[in-house]
Amino acid sequence: MGIINSSFRTLSAYLQEDTYYIPEYQREFSWEENELEDLWVDLTQLYEGDLRDHFLGQIVIHYNNEEDKKYIIDGQQRTSTVTILLSVLRKKFYEMYEGSLLEDAKIDGDDITTQYIGRITDRRDELKLVLGETDKKFFKDYIQKIDRMNDVNQRKLSKSEKRIYTAFNYYSKKLDEYVEDVNNVDKKYDVLNNLFTTLVKNFKVMYVETDELNEAFIIFETLNARGKDLETSDLLKNNVLRVAGNKLPDVQSSWYEMLDNLGKIDATRFIRHYWNSNHKFVREKDLYKSIRNVIDSPKKSQELVENLEHLSLAYSALDNPTEEIYFESVRLNEKLKDIKLLGAT
């Protein structure tokens, strides 16, 4: 059928409408302090300033008719992070109620649970957001449950679980600092309540829902193709996943292994160097179009990403010869260090 729903809506309307799922092929939670800070600055500036609204970005949803589920194709990091921030606000409201018996604080905490995070007990599972298997259990236990786990052994957490843990504690610290000079309980509640209201009522998203997965990817690409903040590698990822078909789990696994191997290296730069070594030279602005025109089947998608995964180790060693030792030849590794020292690329 195609697009079945599209509108600008508040975070409140978006989060309350349904339960949303993160597809297994999407990357785990990846926001770090820079992205967390951007959201916090946007919130406080909107609360303190003269602007009425803030555009958070687009949300692209695939409605799977067979499963009767809504999957987030674009917007999973924003949605997950907003849920974390709401969980922190809920915790602060409940702490305020326990300390001062301020009934309004308890009401706000309850509203966050029922309207935006969802209720979960041994018999009931009404969560508004369900992450992929990698993060689902920790996100549920540490973020979404009211009686959240408190004893966390950080050394046993995966990388994405650590980022979730860090995000919760980052916003907890920011909220404490924001109200630390407010001594009156009622005034402190007013600040927290206004921040909460600003977040859910004044942050807007562009919501697009389609019942065809392929079209959901196309919508994502169309919305982002000219976006200066979106890496070309993100568009490429969605294209190779879109055409992966029954190879999707393998393609997904290889893609994220490649990113892990690259570390802080720009993935778009690496992919472009690889592509230009095998195809007609293209500039970065034409890279996505060139790959999309060639990679149009599950087999081609798998071959491309497996090659990228394999070569990302060597590329990382070439880029960081002092940190990554890949080649067996001691002399070769020394020459690579010399080249790096000379500033050659």
Beta strands, then each sheet from edge to edge (+ up, - down):
strand 1: 3-10
strand 2: 20-21
strand 3: 54-64
strand 4: 69-74
strand 5: 129-130
strand 6: 203-210
sheet 1: 1+ 6- 3- 4+ 2+ 5+
end
